[in-house]
Amino acid sequence: MNTTDLKEKNFEADIEQYLITEGGYIKGNQDTYDKDRAIDMPVLISFIEKTQPKQWKRYVTKYGDKAEKQLYRVFQDDVSRYGLIYVLRKGISDVGINIRFCYFAPASMLNDELVANYDANILTVTRQFAYSKLNKNTIDMVLSLNGIPVVALELKNQITGQNVENSKRQWCTDRDPKEPLFHFNNRILAYFGVDLYEVALATELKKEKTFFIPFNQGSNGAGEVGGAGNPEREDGGYVTAYLWEKVLRRDMLLSILQRYISRQEEEKLKIIIDKHGKEKEVTETSVKIIFPRYHQLDVVEKLVADTYFANVLQSRCKEEARYDMAADEKTKYYSLKKPHGNNYLIQHSAGSGKSNSIAWLTYRLAGLQNAEMKNMFNSVFVITDRRVLNKQLQSTILGFDHIDGQIETITDSDNSEKLARIINDDNTRIVITTLHRFPVIYKELTSRSGKRYAIIVDEAHSSQSGKSAEKLKAALADTDEALREYAEIEEIEAEELEKKKDALMEDLLAQGQHNNLYFYAFTATPKPKTLQTFGELAEEGENPEDNKYVAYHNYSMLQAIEEGFIKDVLKYYTTYDTTYEIAKRIESDPSYEETPATRAIKAFHDNHQHVIAQKTAIIVEKFREVTLNAMLGKAKAMVVCSSRAHAVRYFLEIKRYCQENNITDVNPMVAFSGTVSYEGVEYTETKLNSADGRNISDAKLPLYFASDLYNMLVVADKYQTGFDEPLLHTMFVDKKLKDVKAVQTLSRLNRWQKDKKDTYVLDFCNKPEDIKKSFEPFYKGTELIKPVDVNYVYTFRKDIQMFQLWTEGDEQKFYDLLQNISKQKNRLGALSNAFKSTVDRYGELDEEKQFEVRSKIKNFIRFYSYMAQIARTYDKELYKAYVYADYLYRLLPKNAKERIDLNKQIMLVNSKISEGETVSIKLGDGKAIKGENPKAGKPKNDKEDLLSRIIDKVNIMYHGQFSEADRVIVESIYDKMVTTAKKKLTKQANNTDEKQFEESIFPQIFDEVARGCYVEQMDSFAKLFENSDFYRNVMTQMARVMYENYKKKEDE
């Protein structure tokens, strides 16, 4: 092989060849490029003369032979003031003459003049671009739009010994940001480093501070489950060819300049200490250019294309097919993949840039036109609780090329009537609101017949399976099609049915999926219902319960970590082991139900002042050892507590410990809701945080915590989700975490920040294997198997009817009352009176049946609400039963057992907290999650036992550090030994010393009992005989406790 064919210049030549022959470019001419002005004026003037001849003629008439110079001056003044992105989109105005420097794709291709202007754009590719008068440096490749350089590439070739890292260094060290070509938002908007396998991107040159991000597809391709990097190409071409074949091709680059790339200005309120030692609130402003990452570009383009294809005529599809997918393939795709209508689930991890993806998608959908060149959507709704997203959406969208209509945000201070007015007026293109507004206004809306809406849901895992989601559909659904479907079922004319339509029928027609509603649901952690409602049907089984659902598009946690957009919070995970012993402090030996008594003993230990003090010392010292030295001294920590009372005690104990030990570098805050009473004092979050003389409100807490004044935040069910503080480095966990809650809580640490090399978790409560189990379903891509069977609603209804608590007549009477409730004077009295006889009959049931009824009613309500999201039944009787049960459930008295308080009956003998190992929790593929198909539960038949025996079992459990799953083994063997071998054990305990009892006497008795248990329940006791260390640990701990107890009893 001729090695000259493998040099960098061949890489350049291949890219240039593609762009010129297939990418819509022509070859650039260096001779006419003005290095002082960083522009090719002859090319620019040529474009203006062709597209705007009248304006240019007027301009030349006004300025004569100085027209070109004047044009450049006005152009550059506006670029310096507003930035190149703005000028490319808006053009300039000079003495009443408006001049554009490019034309973007028109919304309608029927306007010949606009199409011709778009086609007249001159895109050039120039190799070895000489840009400076000060040196002879050249850039490998520059792409220009009408003579204005906008994209630059430095190419490297692994075969000749260099890669993308070399190109990044070249941009940082060999390119002077003072050159006009490199001024921020002045000319070049995107700086690419490219090698044979990877691409990197920066939007501003700042020498060594230049910040590059990966611009790769992902190891398995964009939208697919995988890690960082790029996949191998099946056709044998360049792995990184997607950059020039897809991103930089003419139409896409112009689309990026028009619809994606944005100048974002972020204002951040900060607390600083001035030179006089006074605290001041200041606003820091940062400006950056956002160029879409590849997965963002991919998901928005695919969503827009698929939305379009779902709605245009098939003949139109054939004419405008995109992504090389023919119309008949599209038809097959929608029938197979879209079991629940126009729903799209986007599973994008933290670090994916989800806010920008939502902003870009919102803008694109708001301007999307159908085959008749009319707006496809009357409005685009963004459903979010994030104020940050509200502001970012508005600033990003308003910076784009003009969009008809306006953006409206329903803020906390707005009343819900504003949302109803916006929907009824039907002239607002984009509406940003929260989900909970819709139950208030859905009955106040006028007809939605013929209207179509796009609904973009932020954090879909937490919001789309309840009553608010039902009412959103009821508010926006066009039920005409559902009415026609119902008319066919009833075999009557739709017009006749329309006349008979009442409130009940309207509610039924609003259920299920509607062709006028398009949902785009974004989440990093989809729950089973989220996947079944919005997901793609990946595998269709013989029965619905055999189906498998996946997300439409993925950007995985794995990819985000590998690309460096978030930190791996499980890399340094330290667990602490707690062993303790409890004893009775009373002479009597009362009996209690085992489970609540065990829970009370554990709570007694966890809240014991000695235990809190022990853990506090560990937290403070580990914070000073690990956290204070991280991130150049800027790192902060969060302490996650199990309850509000726990948080108050931790906060006070941390303050006390620091004061007694003269520690001044640990400065905690606390966050919890409401009021907590401790030792006769009422505490609130504001009261505790304002103790140092500052008046820190709940709203100001994040601001103060971000300052240099505080570095530790103690929380209880607050700031564990959605809290974005990049300086959080360490987390101390004293709370059981599971599933999505574990992922959300620990992910508070994952935000990227300069100098944040790692994170650290210290966990008092959870085992690494449990955390691993919680994270794995969301690490790559989440799959749902065994989806919910919606027919469970009928099962639960039949089960409820068996108790004969109420009749269908009662359901009808209540529904009629509900429709006329506005006319009632005493509404609450009327509603509650309707359930009086049912509640009385419920009260006559025994405790076990009450528990069973409540459980089945709850499941019936929950499953009906979910079923209504994905299916329409037209079952009036079932709906009336649902409405009745929904109100009834709130009135049924709960069988709340009195909480057991053992604080005066037990005492802590000893407690030892010892450091376990620090591990790096490695995540794998994880198992697919399963849908919830529960059967109504029954109350646990919790047996009673003597307090002394319950204490013994707890001591065994927490001396041996067994998991909750091991508890059944320990308790079963203990109970059997007490009932079958107590006399023998008591005798041996008093005739031998502890060592002899533990090593010679007890093992034989233990083995006989354990084998007996194993024969009875092989599955439950398999671990005992498969794991010798576990067997030995259980036996040893039980021997010690039994020796101590039976020795004492004989002495007495």
DANORHU-V834937 format. One record per backbone hydrogen bond with DSSP energy under -0.5 kcal/mol. CO is the residue of the C=O (numbers start at 0). NH is the residue of the N-H. E is the energy in kcal/mol with one decimal. If there is no record, write none. Layout:
{{CO;NH;E} {CO;NH;E}}
//
This chain:
{{0;2;-0.8} {1;4;-1.8} {2;5;-1.7} {3;6;-0.9} {6;9;-1.0} {6;10;-1.2} {7;11;-2.4} {8;12;-2.4} {9;13;-2.3} {10;14;-2.0} {11;15;-2.9} {12;16;-2.7} {13;17;-2.0} {14;18;-2.6} {15;19;-2.3} {16;20;-2.4} {17;21;-3.2} {17;22;-1.6} {18;24;-2.4} {22;249;-3.1} {25;124;-2.1} {27;29;-0.6} {28;31;-0.8} {29;32;-1.3} {32;34;-0.8} {33;37;-1.8} {33;38;-1.3} {38;33;-2.6} {38;40;-0.9} {39;43;-1.9} {40;44;-3.2} {41;45;-2.0} {42;46;-2.0} {43;47;-2.3} {44;48;-2.8} {45;49;-1.6} {46;50;-2.3} {47;51;-2.9} {51;55;-2.5} {52;56;-2.3} {53;57;-2.2} {54;58;-2.2} {55;59;-2.8} {56;60;-2.3} {57;61;-2.1} {58;62;-2.6} {59;63;-2.9} {62;65;-1.9} {63;66;-1.7} {65;69;-2.8} {66;70;-2.8} {67;71;-2.4} {68;72;-2.2} {69;73;-2.6} {70;74;-2.8} {71;75;-3.3} {72;76;-2.4} {73;77;-2.3} {74;78;-2.4} {75;79;-2.8} {76;80;-1.8} {77;81;-3.7} {77;82;-0.7} {78;82;-1.7} {82;86;-1.8} {83;87;-2.8} {84;88;-1.5} {85;89;-2.8} {86;90;-2.5} {91;98;-2.3} {93;96;-2.1} {95;97;-0.6} {96;93;-2.3} {96;98;-0.5} {98;91;-2.5} {107;110;-0.8} {109;111;-1.0} {110;114;-2.3} {111;115;-2.6} {112;116;-2.3} {113;117;-2.2} {114;118;-2.5} {115;119;-1.1} {117;120;-1.3} {120;122;-0.7} {121;123;-0.5} {121;145;-3.4} {122;25;-2.3} {123;143;-2.2} {124;27;-2.5} {125;141;-2.2} {127;129;-0.6} {128;130;-0.6} {128;138;-2.0} {136;130;-0.8} {138;128;-2.9} {139;127;-2.0} {140;152;-3.0} {141;125;-2.5} {142;149;-2.7} {142;150;-1.9} {143;123;-2.1} {143;145;-0.6} {144;147;-1.7} {146;39;-2.5} {146;148;-0.6} {147;144;-2.8} {149;188;-2.7} {149;189;-1.2} {150;142;-3.1} {151;191;-3.0} {152;140;-1.6} {152;154;-0.5} {153;193;-2.6} {156;159;-1.3} {156;161;-1.7} {157;160;-1.7} {162;165;-1.1} {162;166;-1.3} {163;167;-2.1} {164;168;-2.1} {165;169;-2.1} {166;170;-2.1} {167;171;-1.9} {168;172;-2.7} {169;173;-2.1} {173;175;-0.6} {174;176;-0.6} {175;178;-2.0} {178;181;-1.8} {178;182;-0.6} {179;182;-1.0} {180;187;-1.7} {182;185;-1.8} {182;186;-0.9} {184;83;-2.9} {189;151;-2.3} {189;191;-0.6} {190;201;-2.0} {191;153;-2.4} {192;199;-2.8} {193;155;-2.8} {195;238;-0.7} {195;239;-0.6} {197;194;-2.5} {198;214;-3.0} {199;192;-2.4} {200;212;-2.7} {201;190;-3.2} {203;205;-0.6} {205;208;-2.2} {206;205;-0.5} {206;209;-1.8} {209;211;-0.7} {212;200;-2.7} {217;220;-1.9} {217;230;-0.5} {220;223;-1.7} {222;553;-1.3} {225;558;-0.6} {226;218;-2.5} {228;217;-3.0} {232;235;-1.2} {237;240;-1.2} {239;242;-1.9} {240;244;-3.1} {241;245;-1.8} {241;246;-1.9} {242;247;-2.5} {248;252;-2.8} {249;253;-2.3} {250;254;-1.9} {251;255;-2.7} {252;256;-2.4} {253;257;-1.7} {254;258;-3.5} {255;259;-1.9} {255;260;-2.1} {257;400;-1.0} {261;263;-0.7} {261;289;-3.2} {262;264;-0.5} {263;265;-0.6} {263;287;-2.2} {264;266;-0.6} {265;267;-0.5} {265;285;-2.4} {267;283;-2.8} {269;271;-0.5} {269;281;-2.8} {271;273;-0.6} {271;279;-2.7} {273;276;-2.2} {277;273;-2.9} {279;271;-2.8} {279;281;-0.6} {281;269;-3.3} {281;283;-0.6} {283;267;-2.8} {285;265;-3.1} {287;263;-3.2} {288;290;-0.6} {289;261;-1.9} {292;296;-2.4} {293;297;-2.6} {294;298;-2.5} {295;299;-2.2} {296;300;-2.2} {297;301;-2.3} {298;302;-2.4} {299;303;-2.5} {300;304;-2.4} {301;305;-2.9} {302;306;-2.5} {303;307;-2.3} {304;308;-2.8} {305;309;-1.8} {307;310;-1.6} {307;311;-1.4} {312;316;-2.1} {313;317;-1.9} {314;318;-1.3} {315;319;-1.9} {321;324;-1.4} {323;325;-0.6} {325;329;-2.0} {326;330;-2.4} {327;331;-1.9} {328;332;-2.5} {329;333;-2.5} {330;334;-2.0} {331;335;-2.1} {332;336;-3.1} {333;337;-1.3} {336;338;-0.7} {336;536;-1.3} {337;340;-1.1} {340;342;-2.0} {341;518;-2.0} {343;345;-0.6} {343;520;-3.2} {344;346;-0.7} {344;551;-2.3} {344;552;-1.3} {345;347;-1.2} {345;522;-2.2} {346;348;-0.5} {346;554;-2.3} {348;351;-1.5} {352;356;-2.1} {353;357;-2.6} {354;358;-2.2} {355;359;-3.0} {356;360;-2.4} {357;361;-2.6} {358;362;-2.2} {359;363;-2.5} {360;364;-2.8} {361;365;-2.1} {362;366;-1.2} {363;367;-0.5} {364;367;-0.7} {367;375;-3.1} {367;376;-0.5} {369;372;-2.0} {373;369;-2.7} {378;380;-0.5} {378;453;-1.8} {379;430;-2.8} {380;382;-0.6} {380;455;-3.5} {381;383;-0.7} {381;432;-2.4} {382;457;-2.7} {384;386;-0.7} {385;389;-1.7} {386;390;-2.1} {387;391;-2.4} {388;392;-3.0} {389;393;-1.9} {390;394;-2.4} {391;395;-2.5} {392;396;-2.6} {393;397;-2.4} {394;398;-0.8} {395;398;-0.5} {396;399;-1.6} {405;428;-0.7} {405;429;-1.7} {407;431;-3.0} {408;410;-1.0} {410;413;-1.2} {414;417;-1.4} {414;418;-0.5} {415;418;-0.6} {415;419;-1.8} {416;420;-2.6} {417;421;-2.2} {418;422;-2.2} {419;423;-2.5} {420;424;-2.5} {421;425;-1.5} {421;426;-0.6} {426;428;-0.5} {428;379;-2.7} {429;407;-2.4} {430;381;-3.0} {430;432;-0.6} {431;409;-3.0} {432;383;-2.3} {433;436;-1.1} {434;437;-1.6} {436;439;-0.7} {436;440;-0.9} {437;441;-1.9} {440;443;-2.0} {441;444;-0.7} {447;450;-2.2} {451;377;-3.1} {451;378;-0.9} {452;517;-2.1} {453;380;-3.4} {453;455;-0.5} {454;456;-0.6} {454;519;-2.7} {455;382;-3.1} {455;457;-0.6} {456;521;-2.9} {458;461;-1.5} {459;462;-1.2} {459;463;-1.0} {465;469;-1.5} {466;470;-2.3} {467;471;-1.8} {468;472;-1.8} {469;473;-2.3} {470;474;-2.2} {471;475;-1.7} {472;476;-2.6} {476;478;-0.8} {478;482;-2.6} {479;483;-2.2} {480;484;-2.2} {481;485;-2.4} {482;486;-2.5} {483;487;-1.8} {484;488;-1.8} {485;489;-2.7} {486;490;-1.0} {486;491;-2.1} {492;496;-2.1} {493;497;-2.3} {494;498;-1.3} {495;499;-1.1} {496;500;-0.6} {497;500;-0.8} {501;505;-2.4} {502;506;-2.2} {503;507;-2.0} {504;508;-2.8} {505;509;-1.4} {507;510;-1.2} {513;516;-1.8} {515;452;-3.1} {515;517;-0.5} {516;518;-0.5} {517;454;-3.5} {518;343;-2.0} {519;456;-2.5} {519;521;-0.6} {520;345;-3.5} {521;458;-0.6} {521;459;-2.6} {522;347;-1.0} {526;530;-2.3} {527;531;-2.4} {528;532;-2.2} {529;533;-2.5} {530;534;-2.1} {535;537;-1.2} {535;549;-2.1} {538;540;-0.6} {538;547;-2.4} {542;545;-2.3} {543;546;-1.6} {546;785;-0.5} {547;537;-2.0} {547;538;-1.5} {548;783;-2.5} {549;535;-3.6} {552;346;-2.3} {553;222;-0.6} {554;348;-2.8} {555;559;-2.3} {556;560;-2.3} {557;561;-2.7} {558;562;-2.3} {559;564;-2.2} {559;565;-1.2} {560;563;-1.1} {564;751;-0.7} {566;568;-1.0} {567;570;-1.3} {569;920;-2.5} {570;572;-0.5} {571;573;-0.6} {571;760;-2.2} {572;918;-2.9} {573;762;-3.1} {574;915;-2.8} {576;578;-0.5} {576;913;-2.8} {578;911;-3.5} {580;908;-2.4} {580;909;-1.2} {582;906;-2.7} {589;946;-2.7} {591;944;-2.3} {592;596;-1.8} {593;597;-3.0} {594;598;-2.3} {595;599;-2.1} {596;600;-2.3} {597;601;-2.3} {598;602;-2.4} {599;603;-2.4} {600;604;-2.2} {601;605;-2.9} {602;606;-2.2} {604;607;-1.3} {607;611;-2.7} {608;612;-2.4} {609;613;-2.2} {610;614;-2.7} {611;615;-2.5} {612;616;-2.2} {613;617;-1.8} {614;618;-2.8} {615;619;-2.9} {616;620;-2.3} {617;621;-2.7} {618;622;-2.3} {619;623;-2.2} {620;624;-1.9} {621;625;-3.0} {621;626;-0.7} {622;626;-0.6} {622;627;-2.3} {626;629;-1.7} {629;632;-1.1} {629;634;-1.4} {630;633;-1.8} {635;728;-3.0} {635;729;-1.8} {636;712;-2.1} {637;639;-0.6} {637;731;-2.9} {638;640;-0.6} {638;714;-3.1} {639;733;-2.8} {642;646;-2.0} {643;647;-2.3} {644;648;-2.3} {645;649;-2.7} {646;650;-2.6} {647;651;-2.5} {648;652;-2.5} {649;653;-2.8} {650;654;-2.2} {651;655;-2.4} {652;656;-3.1} {653;657;-2.3} {654;658;-2.1} {655;659;-2.7} {656;660;-1.6} {657;662;-3.1} {658;661;-1.2} {661;663;-0.6} {664;666;-0.6} {665;667;-0.5} {666;710;-2.2} {666;711;-1.4} {668;713;-2.9} {670;715;-1.6} {673;684;-0.5} {675;677;-0.5} {675;682;-3.3} {677;680;-1.6} {680;677;-2.6} {680;682;-0.5} {682;675;-2.7} {683;687;-2.2} {684;688;-2.4} {685;689;-1.5} {687;690;-1.0} {689;692;-1.8} {693;695;-1.0} {694;696;-0.8} {696;700;-0.8} {697;700;-0.9} {699;703;-2.3} {700;704;-2.9} {701;705;-1.7} {702;706;-0.5} {703;706;-0.9} {703;709;-0.5} {706;709;-0.7} {710;636;-2.1} {711;668;-2.2} {712;638;-2.9} {712;714;-0.5} {713;670;-2.8} {714;640;-2.7} {721;723;-0.6} {722;724;-0.8} {724;727;-2.2} {726;635;-2.4} {728;759;-2.3} {729;637;-2.0} {730;732;-0.6} {730;761;-2.9} {731;639;-3.2} {731;733;-0.6} {732;763;-3.1} {732;764;-0.6} {733;641;-0.6} {737;740;-1.1} {737;741;-0.8} {738;741;-0.6} {738;742;-1.8} {739;743;-3.1} {740;744;-2.4} {741;745;-2.3} {742;746;-1.6} {744;747;-1.6} {745;748;-1.6} {746;749;-1.3} {749;566;-2.2} {752;755;-2.2} {754;630;-0.5} {754;756;-1.2} {759;730;-2.1} {760;573;-3.3} {760;762;-0.5} {761;732;-2.9} {761;763;-0.5} {762;575;-2.1} {766;769;-0.8} {766;770;-1.9} {767;771;-2.6} {768;772;-1.7} {769;773;-1.6} {770;774;-2.1} {771;775;-2.3} {772;776;-0.6} {774;777;-1.8} {775;778;-1.2} {775;779;-0.7} {777;556;-0.7} {778;557;-2.3} {782;784;-0.5} {782;928;-2.4} {783;548;-2.1} {784;930;-1.3} {785;930;-1.2} {787;789;-0.8} {788;791;-1.9} {789;792;-1.5} {790;793;-1.0} {790;794;-1.3} {791;795;-2.7} {792;796;-2.1} {793;797;-2.4} {794;798;-2.3} {795;799;-2.3} {796;800;-2.4} {797;801;-1.3} {799;802;-1.5} {800;803;-1.6} {806;810;-1.6} {807;811;-2.2} {808;812;-2.5} {809;813;-2.3} {810;814;-2.3} {811;815;-2.4} {812;816;-2.3} {813;817;-2.4} {814;818;-1.7} {815;819;-0.9} {816;819;-0.6} {817;820;-1.0} {819;822;-1.6} {820;823;-1.3} {824;826;-1.0} {825;829;-2.4} {826;830;-2.6} {827;831;-2.6} {828;832;-2.2} {829;833;-1.2} {831;834;-1.2} {832;835;-1.2} {834;838;-2.8} {835;839;-2.1} {836;840;-2.3} {837;841;-2.2} {838;842;-1.9} {839;843;-0.9} {840;843;-0.7} {841;844;-1.4} {845;849;-2.4} {846;850;-2.1} {847;851;-1.9} {848;852;-2.8} {849;853;-2.6} {850;854;-2.2} {851;855;-2.2} {852;856;-2.7} {853;857;-2.5} {854;858;-2.2} {855;859;-2.4} {856;860;-2.4} {857;861;-2.5} {858;862;-2.8} {859;863;-2.3} {860;864;-2.3} {861;865;-1.8} {862;866;-3.0} {863;867;-2.4} {865;868;-1.4} {865;869;-0.8} {866;869;-0.9} {866;870;-2.5} {867;511;-4.2} {873;875;-1.1} {874;878;-1.9} {875;879;-2.5} {876;880;-2.0} {877;881;-2.1} {878;882;-2.5} {879;883;-2.4} {880;884;-2.7} {881;885;-2.4} {882;886;-1.7} {883;887;-2.6} {884;888;-2.6} {885;889;-0.7} {886;889;-0.5} {886;890;-0.6} {887;890;-1.8} {887;891;-1.3} {893;895;-1.8} {894;896;-0.7} {899;901;-0.6} {901;904;-1.9} {901;905;-1.5} {904;584;-2.6} {904;585;-0.7} {906;582;-2.3} {906;908;-0.7} {909;580;-2.4} {911;578;-2.8} {911;913;-0.6} {913;576;-3.0} {916;574;-1.3} {916;918;-0.6} {918;572;-2.7} {918;920;-0.7} {919;921;-0.8} {928;784;-2.7} {930;932;-0.8} {939;941;-2.4} {940;942;-0.6} {942;593;-2.5} {944;591;-2.4} {945;949;-2.3} {946;950;-2.6} {947;951;-2.0} {948;952;-2.2} {949;953;-2.1} {950;954;-2.8} {951;955;-2.3} {952;956;-2.6} {953;957;-2.7} {954;958;-1.4} {955;959;-2.0} {956;961;-2.1} {962;965;-0.7} {962;966;-0.5} {963;966;-1.0} {965;968;-0.6} {965;969;-2.1} {966;970;-3.0} {967;971;-2.0} {968;972;-2.2} {969;973;-2.3} {970;974;-2.8} {971;975;-2.1} {972;976;-2.3} {973;977;-2.3} {974;978;-1.9} {975;979;-2.1} {976;980;-2.3} {977;981;-0.6} {980;984;-2.5} {981;985;-2.7} {982;986;-2.3} {983;987;-2.4} {984;988;-2.5} {985;989;-1.2} {986;990;-0.5} {987;990;-0.9} {987;991;-0.8} {992;996;-2.5} {993;997;-2.6} {994;998;-2.2} {995;999;-2.7} {995;1000;-1.4} {996;1001;-3.0} {1000;1003;-0.6} {1000;1004;-1.1} {1001;1005;-2.9} {1002;1006;-2.4} {1003;1007;-2.0} {1004;1008;-2.1} {1005;1009;-2.9} {1006;1010;-2.4} {1007;1011;-1.6} {1008;1012;-2.1} {1009;1013;-2.2} {1010;1014;-2.1} {1011;1015;-1.5} {1012;1016;-2.5} {1016;1020;-1.7} {1017;1021;-0.8} {1018;1021;-0.6} {1020;1023;-0.6} {1020;1024;-0.8} {1021;1024;-0.9} {1021;1025;-1.4} {1022;1026;-1.8} {1025;1027;-0.6} {1026;1030;-2.3} {1027;1031;-2.5} {1028;1032;-2.2} {1029;1033;-2.5} {1030;1034;-2.3} {1031;1035;-2.5} {1032;1036;-2.3} {1033;1037;-2.2} {1034;1038;-2.2} {1035;1039;-2.1} {1036;1040;-2.0} {1037;1041;-2.5} {1038;1042;-2.4} {1039;1043;-2.0} {1040;1044;-2.3} {1041;1045;-2.7} {1042;1046;-2.0} {1043;1047;-1.5} {1044;1048;-2.0} {1045;1049;-1.8} {1046;1050;-1.9} {1047;1051;-2.0}}
//
